């Protein structure tokens, strides 16, 4: 679960926060962080194509809906090895580009 030491670099990942808990317990903490620390009301979710991450994503979506946070996009990464080695970093970067493009096209019309 996002245990890479590289993610601790706050200069490169200033808004990254680690959460380790049961799926149903993660939601309230993430909502609190997004709503009350960053004042975000709209997010995109990038998740891995595995039962574990799909389950967590579904719990988060439900919690976000209950708390007025709009999930504007969901993007599934298909490569299972992504989190363990960064050989597939381009897949993640492509996901970020697509989310960014969709967000900009939606609000720049």
N, CA, C and O atoms as a DFTB+ gen file, in Angstrom:
436 C
 N C O
     1  1       0.832      -1.197       0.000
     2  2       0.000       0.000       0.000
     3  2       0.866       1.247       0.000
     4  3       1.125       1.827       1.055
     5  1       1.299       1.646      -1.134
     6  2       2.073       2.883      -1.284
     7  2       3.191       2.990      -0.255
     8  3       3.302       3.998       0.443
     9  1       4.006       1.968      -0.161
    10  2       5.056       1.960       0.846
    11  2       6.400       2.437       0.310
    12  3       7.397       2.400       1.030
    13  1       6.441       2.875      -0.911
    14  2       7.685       3.322      -1.510
    15  2       8.246       4.534      -0.766
    16  3       7.526       5.495      -0.497
    17  1       9.531       4.478      -0.439
    18  2      10.182       5.588       0.255
    19  2      10.210       6.848      -0.606
    20  3      10.239       7.960      -0.080
    21  1      10.200       6.678      -1.927
    22  2      10.220       7.829      -2.839
    23  2       9.031       8.754      -2.619
    24  3       9.133       9.962      -2.834
    25  1       7.910       8.194      -2.193
    26  2       6.712       9.007      -1.999
    27  2       6.801       9.919      -0.776
    28  3       5.938      10.777      -0.587
    29  1       7.815       9.750       0.044
    30  2       8.012      10.615       1.209
    31  2       8.657      11.947       0.840
    32  3       8.747      12.845       1.677
    33  1       9.100      12.079      -0.387
    34  2       9.727      13.317      -0.848
    35  2       8.643      14.384      -1.007
    36  3       7.926      14.397      -2.008
    37  1       8.523      15.278      -0.025
    38  2       7.462      16.292      -0.024
    39  2       7.654      17.362      -1.090
    40  3       6.694      18.034      -1.466
    41  1       8.872      17.532      -1.580
    42  2       9.083      18.490      -2.665
    43  2       8.477      17.959      -3.965
    44  3       7.924      18.723      -4.756
    45  1       8.583      16.657      -4.177
    46  2       8.068      16.063      -5.401
    47  2       6.602      15.653      -5.278
    48  3       5.871      15.680      -6.267
    49  1       6.164      15.273      -4.078
    50  2       4.785      14.824      -3.838
    51  2       4.200      15.588      -2.646
    52  3       3.943      14.983      -1.604
    53  1       3.988      16.885      -2.772
    54  2       3.572      17.703      -1.624
    55  2       2.193      17.372      -1.062
    56  3       1.939      17.648       0.110
    57  1       1.304      16.797      -1.849
    58  2      -0.043      16.522      -1.350
    59  2      -0.289      15.038      -1.089
    60  3      -1.423      14.635      -0.828
    61  1       0.770      14.218      -1.158
    62  2       0.612      12.787      -0.927
    63  2       0.477      12.507       0.565
    64  3       1.252      13.018       1.373
    65  1      -0.499      11.705       0.918
    66  2      -0.675      11.287       2.306
    67  2      -0.822       9.779       2.372
    68  3      -1.502       9.187       1.534
    69  1      -0.205       9.160       3.338
    70  2      -0.285       7.707       3.472
    71  2      -1.461       7.324       4.356
    72  3      -1.716       7.956       5.381
    73  1      -2.171       6.286       3.950
    74  2      -3.246       5.734       4.773
    75  2      -3.123       4.215       4.765
    76  3      -3.012       3.601       3.705
    77  1      -3.143       3.625       5.929
    78  2      -3.114       2.174       6.069
    79  2      -4.244       1.798       7.023
    80  3      -4.129       1.973       8.236
    81  1      -5.312       1.291       6.476
    82  2      -6.449       0.900       7.311
    83  2      -7.364      -0.003       6.507
    84  3      -7.155      -0.223       5.314
    85  1      -8.375      -0.519       7.177
    86  2      -9.405      -1.298       6.507
    87  2     -10.135      -0.358       5.542
    88  3     -10.320       0.821       5.843
    89  1     -10.546      -0.879       4.390
    90  2     -11.185      -0.048       3.358
    91  2     -12.255       0.874       3.928
    92  3     -12.274       2.067       3.624
    93  1     -13.129       0.337       4.739
    94  2     -14.248       1.133       5.252
    95  2     -13.806       2.207       6.242
    96  3     -14.563       3.140       6.510
    97  1     -12.607       2.095       6.785
    98  2     -12.114       3.088       7.739
    99  2     -11.276       4.178       7.079
   100  3     -11.013       5.215       7.688
   101  1     -10.865       3.951       5.862
   102  2     -10.033       4.922       5.162
   103  2     -10.857       6.147       4.754
   104  3     -10.382       7.280       4.841
   105  1     -12.084       5.913       4.314
   106  2     -12.926       6.980       3.776
   107  2     -13.039       8.223       4.628
   108  3     -12.760       9.317       4.136
   109  1     -13.441       8.107       5.904
   110  2     -13.582       9.319       6.722
   111  2     -12.289      10.120       6.846
   112  3     -12.319      11.351       6.865
   113  1     -11.159       9.430       6.930
   114  2      -9.879      10.142       7.024
   115  2      -9.559      10.880       5.734
   116  3      -9.097      12.020       5.762
   117  1      -9.804      10.228       4.607
   118  2      -9.530      10.857       3.319
   119  2     -10.470      12.035       3.096
   120  3     -10.046      13.085       2.612
   121  1     -11.751      11.866       3.448
   122  2     -12.714      12.967       3.323
   123  2     -12.267      14.144       4.169
   124  3     -12.285      15.285       3.708
   125  1     -11.872      13.879       5.390
   126  2     -11.414      14.951       6.274
   127  2     -10.212      15.680       5.685
   128  3     -10.152      16.910       5.710
   129  1      -9.269      14.930       5.163
   130  2      -8.090      15.541       4.551
   131  2      -8.474      16.405       3.354
   132  3      -8.042      17.552       3.244
   133  1      -9.282      15.852       2.468
   134  2      -9.635      16.576       1.248
   135  2     -10.528      17.784       1.526
   136  3     -10.283      18.876       1.013
   137  1     -11.567      17.582       2.341
   138  2     -12.545      18.666       2.576
   139  2     -12.017      19.745       3.507
   140  3     -12.166      20.938       3.241
   141  1     -11.401      19.317       4.598
   142  2     -11.106      20.279       5.655
   143  2      -9.652      20.733       5.700
   144  3      -9.351      21.756       6.315
   145  1      -8.763      20.011       5.077
   146  2      -7.373      20.463       5.000
   147  2      -7.126      21.191       3.691
   148  3      -6.558      22.282       3.677
   149  1      -7.560      20.575       2.576
   150  2      -7.308      21.157       1.258
   151  2      -8.528      21.870       0.670
   152  3      -8.410      22.551      -0.348
   153  1      -9.683      21.723       1.291
   154  2     -10.921      22.354       0.827
   155  2     -11.301      21.897      -0.590
   156  3     -11.808      22.689      -1.385
   157  1     -11.056      20.628      -0.897
   158  2     -11.385      20.077      -2.207
   159  2     -12.811      19.539      -2.198
   160  3     -13.244      18.921      -1.226
   161  1     -13.525      19.776      -3.270
   162  2     -14.875      19.234      -3.423
   163  2     -15.011      18.422      -4.706
   164  3     -16.098      17.942      -5.027
   165  1     -13.923      18.270      -5.432
   166  2     -13.930      17.523      -6.693
   167  2     -12.601      16.800      -6.831
   168  3     -11.539      17.411      -6.708
   169  1     -12.660      15.490      -7.088
   170  2     -11.450      14.694      -7.201
   171  2     -11.564      13.709      -8.355
   172  3     -12.653      13.466      -8.876
   173  1     -10.436      13.151      -8.745
   174  2     -10.369      12.024      -9.677
   175  2      -9.690      10.893      -8.920
   176  3      -8.859      11.134      -8.045
   177  1     -10.043       9.671      -9.257
   178  2      -9.458       8.508      -8.589
   179  2      -8.720       7.657      -9.619
   180  3      -9.270       7.298     -10.660
   181  1      -7.472       7.345      -9.310
   182  2      -6.679       6.422     -10.109
   183  2      -6.482       5.188      -9.236
   184  3      -6.005       5.287      -8.106
   185  1      -6.850       4.027      -9.767
   186  2      -6.729       2.808      -8.985
   187  2      -6.234       1.662      -9.855
   188  3      -6.292       1.728     -11.083
   189  1      -5.752       0.622      -9.208
   190  2      -5.186      -0.523      -9.916
   191  2      -6.258      -1.578     -10.157
   192  3      -7.183      -1.731      -9.360
   193  1      -6.125      -2.300     -11.261
   194  2      -7.067      -3.356     -11.637
   195  2      -6.823      -4.606     -10.797
   196  3      -6.262      -5.591     -11.278
   197  1      -7.248      -4.555      -9.545
   198  2      -7.178      -5.723      -8.664
   199  2      -8.331      -5.606      -7.675
   200  3      -8.822      -4.509      -7.410
   201  1      -8.752      -6.721      -7.142
   202  2      -9.883      -6.740      -6.215
   203  2      -9.660      -5.809      -5.038
   204  3     -10.566      -5.073      -4.647
   205  1      -8.460      -5.834      -4.468
   206  2      -8.137      -5.001      -3.310
   207  2      -8.357      -3.516      -3.603
   208  3      -9.013      -2.826      -2.822
   209  1      -7.824      -3.022      -4.703
   210  2      -7.905      -1.600      -5.012
   211  2      -9.281      -1.214      -5.525
   212  3      -9.735      -0.098      -5.274
   213  1      -9.956      -2.104      -6.236
   214  2     -11.325      -1.816      -6.677
   215  2     -12.241      -1.669      -5.470
   216  3     -13.097      -0.786      -5.438
   217  1     -12.063      -2.523      -4.491
   218  2     -12.860      -2.459      -3.268
   219  2     -12.640      -1.143      -2.528
   220  3     -13.598      -0.493      -2.111
   221  1     -11.381      -0.754      -2.367
   222  2     -11.073       0.510      -1.699
   223  2     -11.669       1.675      -2.478
   224  3     -12.235       2.593      -1.884
   225  1     -11.547       1.646      -3.789
   226  2     -12.103       2.722      -4.625
   227  2     -13.611       2.841      -4.408
   228  3     -14.130       3.949      -4.268
   229  1     -14.315       1.714      -4.378
   230  2     -15.771       1.743      -4.180
   231  2     -16.148       2.323      -2.817
   232  3     -17.105       3.090      -2.709
   233  1     -15.398       1.959      -1.786
   234  2     -15.643       2.537      -0.454
   235  2     -15.419       4.049      -0.468
   236  3     -16.205       4.802       0.105
   237  1     -14.355       4.483      -1.119
   238  2     -14.063       5.914      -1.183
   239  2     -15.138       6.666      -1.957
   240  3     -15.567       7.738      -1.530
   241  1     -15.578       6.125      -3.080
   242  2     -16.608       6.787      -3.876
   243  2     -17.870       6.990      -3.030
   244  3     -18.456       8.072      -3.045
   245  1     -18.286       5.966      -2.301
   246  2     -19.484       6.071      -1.446
   247  2     -19.293       7.132      -0.366
   248  3     -20.196       7.927      -0.103
   249  1     -18.129       7.143       0.252
   250  2     -17.846       8.118       1.304
   251  2     -17.796       9.538       0.737
   252  3     -18.296      10.474       1.361
   253  1     -17.199       9.696      -0.435
   254  2     -17.152      11.005      -1.075
   255  2     -18.563      11.500      -1.386
   256  3     -18.892      12.656      -1.121
   257  1     -19.394      10.623      -1.948
   258  2     -20.771      11.012      -2.288
   259  2     -21.527      11.465      -1.042
   260  3     -22.259      12.453      -1.088
   261  1     -21.355      10.753       0.067
   262  2     -22.030      11.116       1.316
   263  2     -21.586      12.475       1.837
   264  3     -22.326      13.132       2.568
   265  1     -20.394      12.896       1.471
   266  2     -19.809      14.121       2.018
   267  2     -19.660      15.243       0.995
   268  3     -18.908      16.192       1.217
   269  1     -20.369      15.136      -0.118
   270  2     -20.382      16.221      -1.086
   271  2     -19.106      16.408      -1.879
   272  3     -18.821      17.515      -2.337
   273  1     -18.336      15.354      -2.049
   274  2     -17.134      15.427      -2.885
   275  2     -17.454      14.721      -4.198
   276  3     -17.796      13.539      -4.218
   277  1     -17.338      15.456      -5.278
   278  2     -17.632      14.931      -6.607
   279  2     -16.442      14.149      -7.143
   280  3     -15.329      14.671      -7.210
   281  1     -16.678      12.898      -7.524
   282  2     -15.643      12.100      -8.185
   283  2     -15.847      12.314      -9.677
   284  3     -16.689      11.668     -10.301
   285  1     -15.075      13.218     -10.234
   286  2     -15.266      13.611     -11.622
   287  2     -14.808      12.546     -12.604
   288  3     -15.353      12.438     -13.702
   289  1     -13.808      11.758     -12.217
   290  2     -13.275      10.726     -13.106
   291  2     -12.707       9.579     -12.291
   292  3     -12.205       9.767     -11.184
   293  1     -12.798       8.390     -12.861
   294  2     -12.156       7.206     -12.300
   295  2     -11.309       6.610     -13.418
   296  3     -11.782       6.436     -14.541
   297  1     -10.064       6.303     -13.103
   298  2      -9.159       5.768     -14.116
   299  2      -8.472       4.533     -13.542
   300  3      -7.819       4.607     -12.501
   301  1      -8.620       3.396     -14.226
   302  2      -8.044       2.146     -13.753
   303  2      -6.731       1.838     -14.475
   304  3      -6.676       1.809     -15.705
   305  1      -5.684       1.610     -13.695
   306  2      -4.402       1.161     -14.233
   307  2      -4.466      -0.353     -14.362
   308  3      -4.901      -1.040     -13.438
   309  1      -4.036      -0.872     -15.501
   310  2      -4.162      -2.309     -15.735
   311  2      -2.910      -3.110     -15.377
   312  3      -2.983      -4.335     -15.281
   313  1      -1.790      -2.467     -15.180
   314  2      -0.553      -3.190     -14.913
   315  2      -0.385      -3.439     -13.418
   316  3      -0.248      -2.492     -12.644
   317  1      -0.394      -4.692     -13.012
   318  2      -0.294      -5.042     -11.597
   319  2       1.042      -4.700     -10.969
   320  3       1.102      -4.421      -9.771
   321  1       2.097      -4.714     -11.733
   322  2       3.432      -4.491     -11.166
   323  2       3.739      -3.018     -10.921
   324  3       4.788      -2.702     -10.360
   325  1       2.869      -2.126     -11.320
   326  2       3.176      -0.697     -11.263
   327  2       3.664      -0.234      -9.898
   328  3       4.647       0.503      -9.815
   329  1       3.000      -0.648      -8.832
   330  2       3.325      -0.124      -7.513
   331  2       4.608      -0.698      -6.928
   332  3       5.149      -0.144      -5.972
   333  1       5.097      -1.781      -7.477
   334  2       6.272      -2.421      -6.919
   335  2       7.555      -2.030      -7.643
   336  3       8.638      -2.066      -7.058
   337  1       7.437      -1.665      -8.883
   338  2       8.578      -1.139      -9.605
   339  2       8.041      -0.041     -10.523
   340  3       6.901      -0.110     -10.980
   341  1       8.825       0.919     -10.775
   342  2       8.335       2.045     -11.568
   343  2       8.644       1.872     -13.046
   344  3       8.787       2.855     -13.774
   345  1       8.748       0.632     -13.487
   346  2       8.975       0.367     -14.903
   347  2       7.800       0.848     -15.737
   348  3       7.970       1.196     -16.905
   349  1       6.622       0.871     -15.154
   350  2       5.412       1.253     -15.878
   351  2       4.944       2.653     -15.491
   352  3       3.748       2.944     -15.492
   353  1       5.875       3.487     -15.172
   354  2       5.569       4.856     -14.773
   355  2       4.787       5.593     -15.859
   356  3       3.953       6.443     -15.548
   357  1       5.040       5.284     -17.107
   358  2       4.359       5.976     -18.201
   359  2       2.850       5.736     -18.161
   360  3       2.076       6.626     -18.513
   361  1       2.425       4.547     -17.737
   362  2       0.988       4.278     -17.630
   363  2       0.346       5.244     -16.626
   364  3      -0.735       5.776     -16.875
   365  1       1.012       5.462     -15.507
   366  2       0.507       6.383     -14.496
   367  2       0.501       7.819     -15.027
   368  3      -0.471       8.552     -14.845
   369  1       1.576       8.206     -15.672
   370  2       1.646       9.560     -16.240
   371  2       0.570       9.763     -17.315
   372  3      -0.004      10.846     -17.417
   373  1       0.299       8.734     -18.107
   374  2      -0.756       8.807     -19.122
   375  2      -2.116       8.995     -18.453
   376  3      -2.953       9.757     -18.938
   377  1      -2.329       8.301     -17.346
   378  2      -3.583       8.457     -16.604
   379  2      -3.739       9.889     -16.109
   380  3      -4.815      10.477     -16.221
   381  1      -2.674      10.440     -15.566
   382  2      -2.726      11.830     -15.089
   383  2      -3.009      12.805     -16.228
   384  3      -3.784      13.748     -16.067
   385  1      -2.375      12.573     -17.385
   386  2      -2.607      13.449     -18.546
   387  2      -4.063      13.399     -18.989
   388  3      -4.668      14.434     -19.268
   389  1      -4.626      12.186     -19.055
   390  2      -6.024      12.045     -19.485
   391  2      -6.968      12.734     -18.508
   392  3      -7.911      13.405     -18.928
   393  1      -6.727      12.577     -17.231
   394  2      -7.568      13.219     -16.219
   395  2      -7.472      14.735     -16.344
   396  3      -8.483      15.434     -16.290
   397  1      -6.272      15.231     -16.509
   398  2      -6.047      16.672     -16.639
   399  2      -6.744      17.222     -17.885
   400  3      -7.396      18.265     -17.832
   401  1      -6.600      16.510     -19.007
   402  2      -7.239      16.952     -20.255
   403  2      -8.756      16.975     -20.127
   404  3      -9.395      17.938     -20.550
   405  1      -9.338      15.933     -19.553
   406  2     -10.797      15.873     -19.383
   407  2     -11.278      16.979     -18.449
   408  3     -12.304      17.608     -18.706
   409  1     -10.538      17.218     -17.365
   410  2     -10.927      18.263     -16.434
   411  2     -10.890      19.631     -17.092
   412  3     -11.798      20.440     -16.904
   413  1      -9.852      19.887     -17.855
   414  2      -9.738      21.183     -18.519
   415  2     -10.801      21.350     -19.608
   416  3     -11.393      22.422     -19.730
   417  1     -11.045      20.313     -20.393
   418  2     -12.040      20.443     -21.469
   419  2     -13.438      20.629     -20.905
   420  3     -14.261      21.318     -21.508
   421  1     -13.716      20.029     -19.765
   422  2     -15.046      20.142     -19.146
   423  2     -15.303      21.579     -18.660
   424  3     -16.425      22.076     -18.764
   425  1     -14.275      22.237     -18.135
   426  2     -14.471      23.543     -17.517
   427  2     -13.982      24.715     -18.345
   428  3     -14.054      25.859     -17.896
   429  1     -13.481      24.451     -19.561
   430  2     -12.992      25.561     -20.383
   431  2     -13.885      25.786     -21.599
   432  3     -13.473      26.445     -22.554
   433  1     -15.084      25.254     -21.573
   434  2     -16.003      25.432     -22.710
   435  2     -16.746      26.734     -22.610
   436  3     -17.559      27.050     -23.478
